Amino acid sequence: MAENTIRIRAKNSGGNTKVKTLIKHAMSAKSDKNGTTSHFIQEVMCEHNGLTVFKANWSTSVSKNPYLSFQFQGGSVGDSITISWVDNSGDTDSLTTSII
C-alpha cells in the first residue's frame, strides 16, 4: 500500500511494554455470485529488536480499521518495535517506532 496504514504507541512501565496499534484497512467480507471478494488482514506481527513477540492470524471476522493492544515482558526505552501485516490480496505494510 502506498500510504502508511499503521499507528503505534509502545510504552515501558515496570518491566512490561504495552503496545497499542491502529491499522487502517477496509476488512470487507463481501461476496457475490461469482465467488467471494473478501479483503482482510491475514497476519499481524510485532517484533521487538528483531525478535517476534506477538503474532496473530485474522480472518473476515475482524472489524474495519482494527485496534490492537497487547503487552509483553521486557523492552527498554529506546528499543525498536515493528508492526507488520499481510492481507489476503498480498498487500503489506510495516512501521517501526521506539519504546517510550
C-alpha positions in Angstrom: 0.0 0.0 0.0 1.2 3.5 -0.8 0.2 5.3 2.3 1.2 4.4 5.9 -1.7 2.4 7.4 -0.3 1.8 10.9 -0.1 3.9 14.0 1.9 2.6 17.0 2.5 3.6 20.6 4.7 1.5 22.8 5.4 2.4 26.4 7.5 0.6 29.0 6.3 0.5 32.6 7.8 -1.6 35.4 9.5 -4.1 33.1 6.4 -4.6 30.8 6.0 -3.0 27.4 2.4 -2.1 26.4 1.9 -1.8 22.6 -1.2 -0.1 21.1 -1.7 0.0 17.4 -4.4 1.1 15.0 -4.4 -0.3 11.4 -6.3 1.5 8.6 -7.8 -1.3 6.5 -11.3 -1.9 4.9 -11.6 -5.5 6.1 -14.5 -6.3 3.9 -16.3 -9.7 3.9 -18.5 -9.2 0.8 -19.3 -11.9 -1.6 -21.0 -12.1 -5.0 -22.5 -14.8 -7.2 -19.1 -15.4 -8.9 -17.3 -16.2 -5.6 -16.0 -14.2 -2.6 -14.4 -10.8 -2.9 -13.3 -10.6 0.7 -10.4 -8.4 1.6 -8.9 -8.8 5.0 -5.7 -8.8 7.0 -4.5 -12.4 7.4 -1.5 -11.9 9.7 -0.3 -9.2 12.1 3.2 -9.5 13.7 5.1 -7.5 16.2 8.9 -7.7 16.6 11.0 -6.2 19.4 14.6 -5.6 18.4 14.1 -8.2 15.6 12.5 -11.0 17.7 8.9 -11.9 17.3 6.9 -11.1 20.5 3.4 -11.2 19.0 1.7 -12.9 16.0 -2.0 -13.1 15.1 -3.8 -14.8 12.3 -7.0 -12.9 11.4 -10.0 -13.5 9.1 -13.1 -11.7 7.9 -14.5 -11.5 11.4 -12.2 -8.6 12.4 -13.7 -5.2 12.1 -12.7 -2.4 9.7 -9.7 -0.3 10.9 -8.8 -2.7 13.7 -7.3 -1.6 17.1 -4.9 -4.0 18.7 -3.4 -3.7 22.2 -1.1 -6.2 23.9 1.8 -6.3 26.3 5.0 -8.3 26.7 7.7 -8.6 29.4 10.9 -6.8 28.6 11.8 -4.0 26.4 13.6 -0.8 27.4 13.1 2.9 26.5 14.6 3.4 23.0 14.3 -0.2 21.8 12.6 -0.7 18.4 9.1 -2.1 17.9 8.0 -3.1 14.4 4.4 -3.9 13.5 3.7 -5.5 10.1 0.6 -7.0 8.4 -0.2 -9.0 5.3 -3.7 -9.3 3.8 -5.3 -11.9 1.5 -4.6 -9.8 -1.6 -0.9 -9.7 -0.9 -0.8 -6.1 0.3 1.6 -5.4 3.2 2.7 -2.6 5.5 5.0 -2.2 8.4 6.1 0.6 10.7 8.9 0.8 13.2 8.9 3.0 16.3 10.8 3.3 19.6 9.6 2.4 23.0 9.0 5.4 25.2 
